[in-house]
Structure formats: C-alpha cells, structure tokens
Amino acid sequence: MTDFIEKAKKGDGESFAQAVMQVKDKAYRVAYSYLNDQESSMDAVCDAVEKAFLHLETLRDNRYFSSWFIRIVINECKAQLQKRQRALTLSQQLSGKPEHETPAQEEVMDVQALLNQLAPLDRLLISLKFFDGYTLDEIAELTQLPVGTVKTKIYGNLKRLKRSLEAEGV
C-alpha cells in the first residue's frame, strides 16, 4: 500500500484509488457503526475520499494511510451526526416540544418539506444557521446581506414555519 500512496502523493489518481479500494470495506463498516444508515454511511465514506485526496500531502507516514483514512471517515460521521442533531433541534424549536422529547421522524420530514417550500435564499439562511452552525454575523458576511436583514429573514421564516406546523397539528 505504501507504494500506492507514494505514487498518489506525486499526483497518480489511479494509485490513490487503489489505496482507497483496500480500505473501503473497513471504512464503510466504521461509518455504518456510527450512522446506522446505508446512504449516510456511503456519503461519509465518499466525503472522506474527497478530503483524503485533497489533503494527502498531510499524511506523514505512508504506512498509516489506513488509520489516517479511517480517522477522516469518523470525522465525517461526526459531522453528519451534528447536522442530524441540528435538524432535530430546529424541529423541536418549531414544534415547541421540550429538548428531552425527541420529535418523531415524520415531524422532521414535515419540517424538511416546509423548508423546501421556502425561497432558496430563505432556505439557505436557515440551513446556514441551524444545520451548519454559522453565527448571524458569519451568515451576513457569506451572503453579503446586512446582519439585521439576515436576522429578520431567519426569524420571520421560523415564525411562519411554526405557524404552518401548528396548522397541520404537528
């Protein structure tokens, strides 16, 4: 495997692919043990492949490619779990349920369906705030909107989403 890594560090994409093929099954098993979902596990492994390829030069010792790659997979799984938690937190905020009470999968899906009905900019602002964890200042900088506008749009849309959920009886 160290030969593959050495060639990959010199720009040989096929060698990198060969190295990944040798650890892909283990990486998937690790991801699945974290996420308990086939699609999410595959996404985590794919994201890890991309990150590993982009940062291959940071691997100091080629013998440790496998453990280095698995660490990247674990970090991707943790990132996905954080996004899931943010989605649950948003669902709890909109439904008015206490934090210790986990919303049903249907409620999370209802929230996602309502988010999909928003204008793309409004959906982006809510996603950046609640799913990606950006602050209002960071969102304003990213979108080149005034902080006040970002705040008004986010919280105005949250109120509308909450009213919609209440009207549906969620």
N, C-alpha and C positions, 0 to 999 in steps of 0.2 A: 504494500500500500504506500510506503514512503516514496517509492519511485513515481507513483501516480501523482502524489502531492507535489513532489519536486517539479515535475513537468507542468502541473496545473499552475504553480506559482509563476512559471515562466510564460503563462498565457495559453496553455493547451486545455481547452474546454473539454475535450473528449477524455482526457486523463482525470479531470475533476469529476466528470460524470461517472467514470469507472470507480473512483474512490467512494462517491456517494452511494452507488449501487451496492457496495459491500456493506454499508451500514444502514441502508434504508429500512430493512425489516425491523431491526432493533429500534431505530428511531420512531417508526410507526407504533411499535408496541409501547414505547415510553409515552408517546403523545396520547395514545388511546387510554393508557392508565390514568393520565391526568384529566382528559376531557370526556371520556366515555361516549364519544360520538365519532362515527367514521369520517364524516365530511370535515368536521372541525380538526380532527387528527391529521387528515391529509393536508388541509390548509396550513396547519402548523408546520408540518414537515416541508411543504413547498416553500413557505416563507423562510424557513431555516436554510434551505438550499440556496435561496437567493442571497440571504445575508452572509452565509458562509462563502459563497463565491465572491461577493463584493469585498469581504474582509479577510480573505485567505492569507494575505501577507502578514496578518497579525498573529498567525499560528507560529509559535516559536520553534516547536519541535514537531517535525512531521510524524513522528511515531504516535503522537497523541491526537491525531486527527479525529479518531472515532469518539473519544471522550469530549473533545472540543466541540464537535458537531452535535453530540447529544446534549451538551450544555446549551447550545443555541436553540435546539428543539424545546428544551424545558423552558427556556426564557420566552419562547413564542407561545407555549401553552399557558404560561402565567399571564402573558399579555391578553390572550383570548379570554381567560377566566376573569380578568379585571374588566374587560369590555362587557362580559355577561353580567357581572355584578353591577356595573353602571346601568345597564338596561333594566335590571331588576329594581334598582334604586329609583330610576325615573318612573317606572311603572308604579312603585309604591307611593311616590310623591303624587302622581296623578290620580291614583285611586283612593288616596287618603288612608291607606292601611298602615298600621304600625310597622316599624322596621323589622321586628321579630317575626312578623307574619309574612311568609313568602307568597307572592302572588302566583296564581295558577298560570300554567303555560299559555292558556287561552287568553288571559289578561295581557300577558307580554305580547302575544301575537296581535291583540286588539290595539295595543299602543303602537306597535310597528305599523299596522295598517293605517292608523291615523297619521302617523309621521309621514307615510308615503303619500298622503293626500296634501301635505303642505307644499308650498312653493319650494323650489330647490334651494334658494338662499336660506329660507327659514329652517328647512330640514338640516342644512349644513351647520347653521349656528347651534341648533340644539344638539346635533351629533358631536360637534367640537366640544361643547360644554359638558355634556353628560356621558358620552361614550368615550371620548378621547381625553377628557380631564383637563382641558385648557381653561385658563382663567379668562375673565371678561376682557382684560387688557390684552392678553395674547390673541384672543379671537379678533379683537378690534384691529390689531396690527396685521394679522393674517388676511383679514377680509378688506382692510383699508376703509373701515367704517368707523365713525365716532363711537366711543365706548357707550355713550348714552343710547345711541341707536341700537347697538348690539343688545344692551340690557333690555330695552323696551321691546325689541322683536322677540327675544328669547322668552321673557316672562309673559308677554302678551299671548304668544302662541301656546305657552304652557297652560294659561288660564283657559284658552279655547279648547285645548285638548282635554283638559279636566272636565269642562262642561260637556263635551261630546261623550266622554266616558260615562259621566253621570247620567246623561240622557239614555245611554244604552244599558244602564243598570249594572255597570261594572264597578 
